[in-house]
Amino acid sequence: MSLTGNWSYPTAIKFGASRIAELADACRDAGITNPLLVTDRGLADLPVTGQTLDIMEAAGLGRAIFADVDPNPNEQNLSAGVVAYKAGGHDGVVAFGGGSGLDLGKMVAFMSGQTRPVWDFEDIGDWWTRADANAIAPIVAVPTTAGTGSEVGRASVITNSETAEKKIIFHPKVLPSVVICDPELTVGMPPAITAGTGLDAFAHCVEAFSSPHYHPMSQGIAVEGMRLVIANLPKAYQDGSDLTARANMMSAAAMGATAFQKGLGAIHALSHPLGAMYHTHHGTTNAVCMPAVLQLNRPAIRERFDAVASYLGIAGGFDGFCTFVDEFNASLGIPKRMSDLGVSSPDIDRLIEGALKDPSCGGNPVELTRQNVGQLFEDVL
């Protein structure tokens, strides 16, 4: 193991119930006077969004909104968002919502001043240095789900609609300047979305903990993130108004995205092409893929899960953890196979190619090959 690493940790976070009231202050702290709120279509007309726009308007920040955002945001959504940003003379973005709204909002702020196509900034090598860092607009992030943790991330996942591939677009300045984590904003999530997004946070923590890269800070955060999900997701699933559970899940989501600076792995390598090609919910897809990936990685991760299972409240070490994951998924209404999510007659060869090209492969503790990835897809499909 090489004891070297390039580390960057999160930004200013205003955490707590009712802190959405501080949105105007957050915008001022970020230097934003004319923000564009970017969210997804499903949130656009909900009361929580209207109340947020009211806060902006009352503070003299206007109530401009862009919501032409798909569940798996793509370059067409991005182009339309940049047009709206420029047309409104905006000087910053309030990225609002779940992963789709947050990711697209961050990219609108990023691409508003760039001259190259977005694919030129994919998370490959030092491609991020191609961007004009001075042209990236400031971002305030406001999550309304507890899953992706995109609010504390330096990248966004954008689907190439022409090739049906998910691409990770990275730049350090895509990290929002200020984050408002208000668990009251998540109370309206239905149980299925609560489960899917919560298991996305869990997958981030599991994969970060499993990654072979050296990053002890991320390692510790991943363990505590897993514990918070295990203790609180069932409560939030059963009673969406449980603010303590909602707050702990919001913490776990941010922790997962912080921890995976250490790396992701095969769960996400499989999930990205599945979502891009068949439009499945990302967190739910991660949950379906997790059991098979744990078994693939068993030789490399068994001892580390043996060491922490009891802290997580799980008996039986790694084997007990695997049994727990199966039971946890079932208790939250997660199907066992992708066919139950509507994936029929899948193009296995194309899925394998997409998985092996995904940058998440680099964080898997067992080297991914065409053979073992093919077997993983057979197991989850």
Buried (B, 14 or more C-beta within 10 A) or exposed (E): EEEEEEEEEBBEBBBBBEBBEBBBBBBBBBEBEBBBBBBBBBBBEBEBBEEBBEBBEEEEBBBBBBBBBBBBBBBEBBBBBBEBBEEBEBBBBBBBBBBBBBBBBBBBBBBBBBEEEBBBBBBEEEBBEEBEEEBBBBBBBBBBBBBBBBBBBBBBBBBBBEEBBBBBBBBEBBBBBBBBBBBBBBBBBEBBBBBBBBBBBBBBBBBBBBBBBEBEBBBEBBBBBBBBBBBBBBBBBEEBEBBEBBBBBBBBBBBBBBBBBBBBBBBBBBBBBBBBBBBBBBBBBBBBBBBBBBEBBBEBBBEBBBEBBEEBEBEEBBBBBBBBBBEBBEEBEBEEEBBEBEBEEBEEEEBBBBBBEBBBBBBBBBEBEEEBBBEBBEBBB
